[in-house]
Amino acid sequence: MAAVSVERLITGPFVRVWLGTFAAFASFGFVLLVLPLYVHDELDRGSLGIGIVVGAASITAVLGGPPAGRLADRRGRRPLILGGAAVMIACYLALALGPSLPLVLLIRLVAGVGEAAFAIAVLTAAADLAPAKRRGEAMSLVTTASYLGLTIGPVAADFILDGNRFAAALVVAAVLVVLGTAAVIPLGETRPEAAHEAPGGWLPPRTALLPGLLVLLALLGFGGFVAFAALYARELGFDRPGLVFALFGSVVVLVRTVGRKLPDRLGGRRTLVLCFVNLAVGLATIGAWQSETGLIVGTAIFAVGQALSYPAAVLLAMETSSEAERSAVVGGVTAFVDVALSLGAFTLGAVAAVTGYAGAFVVSSIVALCGLLVVAPRRFSGRVPAEEAAP
């Protein structure tokens, strides 16, 4: 195990980034609850229309994430935070006006770019503020903020919505973005003075591709879990499927908090090996042990693996990248998250149509094993680029 730096991580600036991340992702949670209900109740559209509208932002987030990362390396994190926030606020207020379905779709496509830019900028800012040997811990903590925001946001939105107050809930979502931006902006620019200029181009760095592939293999099962866990729970006779998600979220937050130093101690590759083992075992347990107990036990094991997969993948990419490409690396790896969630729900939905929900979880386990085969034999150097080496 590597020694973890004793330099402080939890500082005032880092707390501001944490709060900004929490507020922004809570606003995402508001929109994710309100939007499907608005499209169904007000626009009288079915599942296809809802799916298209909800997934539209993921498409532009995937396309806009890598260029946003490159831009943040050249121009700084602050312009992306301000620009991303402005786009999000404008889009959420536009949705509050009650637009038609084509306009909702257009607004969501634009919002995806702003959401990706803001998220990449604050995640990179967290890495900028962290000591070099505690960046994995920083990713664990700041992504806990995002997960808490996505968990608490829909619950709060449900109280505000109270039937059909869609406009009020969307205005609150915009206010949350304002508050999140207000928390981060006083920090100024966090981009370090790198020894080399940020490279040109708009595509993600090569060093982000393999970690991104590992994120794809790790989160593919999560896409299926989000889509089908509640239905599978009901099929097994579980009366409170929401408790399955509560268990999953609680374990993720606990592991990312208590085990936040694991990526730095073990390194990105070893942490991912541990993650894929837990993902494969957990998903196999859910699918093969077809009972309420199997669902609960499998979900807990699966959540342990899910908790550290993204922080470990980002750390792995940073271990072989330069400071000049830090934001581009974060943007490149993060783009694979949206791909995994969309692809997971689609492909595992096709599997479930043939094999049932249990079969879809077993297939998810096999995908996780493929990730283990990719990462376990690799001999990542973990070498810090020359310009970041200690004197």
N, C-alpha and C positions, 0 to 999 in steps of 0.2 A: 504494500500500500504506500502511496505517496503521502508525504507530510502536507497538511493543509496549512496555508498561511495564517498567521495570528493577526494580520492586519484587519482592521475593522471593516465589516461589510455593511452592517446595519447602521447607517449614518442618516442624518437629516435628508440629504439629497436622494439617497436610495429609498427612503420612506416616501418621499414625494413621488418618485417614479412608481412605486408600488400602489399608492393611492390613485394616481392617474390611470394606471392599468386597470385597477379594480373598477373605477367609475366608467371607463370606456367599455369594458366587457359587460358591465351591468346594463349599459345602454343596448348592447347587442342582444342581451337576454330579453330586454323589453320588446325589442322588435321581433325577435323569434317567436314570442308568445302572441303578440298583437297581430302580426301580419297574416298568419294563416286564418285567424278568426275573422279578420276584416274581409279577406278575400272570399271566405265561405259565407259569412252572414250578410255582408253589405253588397258584395258583387255577385253573389249566388253562383260561385264556381265550385267545381268538384276537386277531387284529389289531384288530378293532373294539373289544373291551373295553380293550385296551392304549391305543388312540388316545383313547378317551373319558376314561380315567383320567389320562393324561399331559396332555391338553389342558384338563382341568377347571380347573386353577389359572389358566390364561390367561384364562378367562372372568371369574372373580372379580377377577383382577388388573386387567383392563380396566375393570370396573365400579367397583372400589375405588380405582384410581389417582388420578383427579381429586379425589374427596372427601378422600383422604389428603393430597394436596398442599394443599388448602384448609385442612385441619386443622393442618398443619405451619406454615402462615403465621399462623394465629391463636394456636396453643398452643406452637409451637416445634418444632424438629427432634427434641429429646431424647425427648419422650413417644412419638413414632412409632418411634424406634429401639428403645426399651425395649418398647413394646407389640408391634411387629412381631416382634422377637426372641422374646418370650415365646410368641407364637402359633406361630412356626416351630418352636421347641424342642418345644412340646407336641405339635404335629402329627407331627414326625419320630419322637418317642418313641412316639407312638400307632401309627404305621406299623410300628415295630419289634416291636410285640406280635403281629403277624400277623393283622390283621383280615380280614373277608370283603370281597368286592368292593363291595357297597353302602357299607360303612363306609370303605373306601379312597377311594371317590369323594367321600363327604362330607368326609373329612379333607383331601383335595386342594382341595376348594372353599374350605374355611376357610384352608388354608395359602396360597392365592393372595392373600388379603387381607393376611396378615402379610408375605409376600414383597414385595408391592408397596409397603407402607408403609415397610418397612426400606430398600428400594432407593431410593425417592424421597427419603427423609430423608438418607441418606448422600450421594447425588448432589447434593442441594441444599446440604448442609454443605460439600462441596468447592467449590461456587460461592461460598458465604458467605466462605470463607477465602481465596479468590483475589483478587488486585488486580483492579480493575474492567476493566482493559484486557488481562487474561490469563485471563478466564473460559473462553474457547474452548480455551485450552491446558489449563486445569484439567479440563474435560470430556474432552478427549482422554486425559489421563493417568489419570483415575479410571476411565474406561471400559476402559482397557487392563487395569486390575486386574480388572474384571468379566470381561473376555474370557479373561484368564489363568486365573481361577478356574474358569470353565466348561470350559476346556481341560484343566487339571490335575486337577480334581475327579474326572471319570470314570476317568482313568488310575489315580489313587490308590484309588478305590473298587473297581476291578477286582482290585487286589492284596488288599485286605481281604476282598472277597467270596469269592474262592477257592472257587468252586462254589456254595454256597447259604447262606453266612453273611449273610443279609439283615439280620437284627437288628443284628449287629455293625456293618455298614456304615452303617445308619441312625442308630445311637447316635453314631458318629463324626461324621455330618452334624450332629447336634444339638450336639456338642462344638465343632464349627467355628463354629456360630452364637454360642455362648458366648464363644469367643475373639475373634470379630469384634466383638461387643458390648463386650467388655472393653477392646478397643483404642480404641474411639470414645468411650465414656461419660465417661472422665476429662476430656474437652475441655469438658464443660458445654454450655451452650446457645450455638449459633453464629448464631441468627437475629439480623439487624441491627436496630437501632432505626430503623424506617422513619418517614418524615415523615407518612405517612398510615396509618390502620388498614387491616388486610386486609379487602377487601370481603366481604360476606355471600354466601350461596349455596354450592352444592356442585359446580356444573358448572365445567369448565375455562374459563380466561379466553379471550376472543375472540382475543387475541394469540397463543394457543397453537394455534389451529385450522389456520391456513395452514401453519406449520412442521410440525404434526402430519400434515397431508395429504402434505407433501413426504417425511416419514419413511415414510409408508405406501407411497408410490410408489417410494421408494428401497429399502425392505426387502422388498417383495413378491417380488422375484426371489431374495432370500436365503432366503425360506421355501421356494421351489421348489428352490433349490440344496441346502439341507440335506436335503430329502426325496428328491431324485432323483440327486444328483451321483454317489453310489457306484454306483447301478444303471446309470447312463449310462456310467460308467467301465468297468464290467464288460462292457457291451455293445460298447464300443470295443476290448476285449481288454486293458484295463489291469489287471494282476494285483494291484496294491496300491492299491485305491481310497482307503485311509486316508491315503496320501501326498497326495492331492488336498486333503483337509481340513487336513493339516499345512502344505501350501504356503499355503493360504488364511489360516490362522491366523497363520503366520509373517509374511506380508505385512501383515496388519492390525496386528499388534503393532509391526512395524517402522515403518509409516507413522504410527501414532498416537504413537510415541515420537519418531522423527526429525522428523516433520512436524507436531508438536503445536502449533507456533506459527502454522501457516498460517491457521486460522480467524480468529485475532485480526488477522493482517496483512491478509488479503484481505477480511474481513467475512463474515458468515454467508451472504449471497446469492451472492457470487462463489465461495465455497468449494463451495456446493451445485451451482452450474453445473459446476464442475470435477468434482465427484462424479458427477453424472448423465451426463456425457460418458464417463467411465471405466466406469460401470455399463453403459451402452448398448453400448459397443464390446466390453467383456469378455463380456457375455452373448451378443451376436451372434456373437462369435468361437467361443464354446463350441458354439453351436447350428449355425452354418454350416460351420465347419471341423471336420468330423466325423472327428477323428483324435486320437491320444494327444497329439500336439504341440499341436493346437488346444485341447484341454481344458486343458493346462498353461498355455499362453500366455493363454488367455481367463480362466482362474481368477486368474492374477496381476493382470491388468488390472482385472478385476471387484473383486478384494480392495482395490485402491487406492481405488476409488470408494466401496466399502462402509466403509472405515476411518474416514473423516471425515464421513460423512453425518449420523449422530446428533449428534456434537458441534457441527457447523455449524448444524443445525436448532435445537438448544437455544439456541445463541448468538443466532441470528436472532430467536427468541422473546424472549430477554432484552433484546435491543437496543430493543425497542418495548414493554417492560413495566416496571413499577415494582418496587422492592425489596419492597413489601408483598405482591406476588403471585409472588415468585420460585419458591417451592416449588410453587404451583399450576400455574405454567408448566411446570416440570419434570415434574410429574405428568401434565399434559395431553398433552405431547409423548410421554412414555414410554408412555402408554396405547396410542398408535398403533403402537408397536413390537409389542406382543402381537397386535394386530389384523392387522398385516402378516404376521407369521410364520404365524398360523393360516390367514388368508385365502390367502396365497401357496401353502401346501402344498395347500389344498383346490382352488382354482381352477386352478392349474397342473397338478395331478393330473388334473383333468377334461380339460385341453388335451392332456396327454401320452397320455391314453387314446385320443385321436383322431389326433394328429399324431406321437406318439412323443416321447421325451425331448428330442431335438434341437429339435423344433418348440416345445416348452414353453420352452426357453431363448430361442428367437427371439422368442416372445411376451413373455417377460420383458424383453427388450431394448426392445421397442416401448413397454412400460409405463414404462421408464426414460426414453425419449424424451419421453413425455407429461409426466413430471416436469420435464424440461428446458424444455419449452414453457411450463410453469406458472411456473417460477422465473426464466427468462432475461429475459422482457420486463418483469417487475415492477420497479417503481421504489421499492424499500423505502427509507424515509428513513434507517434506521439511527440515528434520533434517540434520544438518551438522554432519558428522561422528565425533566421539570423538576426533580423533587425529587432526582434523582441527578446533576444537572449540576454541573460543577466551579464553584467560586466565581470 
